[in-house]
Amino acid sequence: MRVDFITNSEGVKLFDVNNPNRKKLEVLLSRFDNLTLYACKRALQRAMQKDVKFQLLPQVKHDKPALDAVVERLNTGWKYIKI
């Protein structure tokens, strides 16, 4: 099984290097090779326009909008669970 954790909107801040949950995310990433973190490209762009300052963890992919990533996965048989 593979798990992609895809964030959008305010959720991208979860992947900030200064987020208090950083250690927990890093433990999960080191423990599970099948976990990938994605931050929505559009949400990141909107945050920069609002001059919100944060730096993503280096493991986070951010090359496409969250909606595109979700649709790609659904079209290839993945299941979607919104939390």
N, C-alpha and C positions, 0 to 999 in steps of 0.2 A: 504494500500500500504506500502511496505517496500522498503527502499533505502539503498544500500550498496555503499559506496564511496571507491573504490579500487584504490590504487596508485601503481605505479611501477617506476623503474628507478629513476630519480631525484625527482619525485613526492613524494617519501617517506619523503623528508625533510619538506613537508607541515605539517607533524604530529610531528615535533620536538617541544619540550616544549618551546624553545626559538624563534619559528617562530612568526613573528609579527601578524599573523592571528589566533593565538592560542585562543584568547578571542572569536572571531567570531565562531570558531569551537565548543568551549565549550558552547556557547549560543545555537547553533543549536542542539547539543547533549542533552542539558537540555530541550529544547523545543519540540523535536521530539523523542519519544521513538522508532520510527520505523527506525532510522538512525544508521547505523553501519559503523565504519571506519576500513579499512584493509590496511596494508602496506605489500608489497611483501617481502616474506622471502628471496628470492634470491637477490633482490635489497639491502636489509639490509646487507646481507652477503658480497656483492661486495663493499658496502660502508665501511664496517669494514676492508676489505682487503686493501682498499686505505687509511686507517687510518682516515676516515672522522668521526668526533665526533658529535654525536647528541643523544638525548634521546627522545624516543617516549612518547607521551601523554599516560597516563595509560589506557585510554579507547580504544586504538588502538589494534586490533587483528593483529598478525603477525606470524601465525603458518603455513602458506602455501604460495607457489608462487601465484602471482596475476593471472597468466594464469589458474591455477587449480581452483581458486575461481570463475573466470568468467565462465569457462566451466561447473563447477558444477551448477551454476545458470541457464545457458542457457539450460542445460539438464533437468531442472525442471520447465521450462516455463517462466523464467525471461526474461526481455528485456534488451539489452545492449545499452548504450548511451555513446559514447566516447567524452570526452570534453578535 
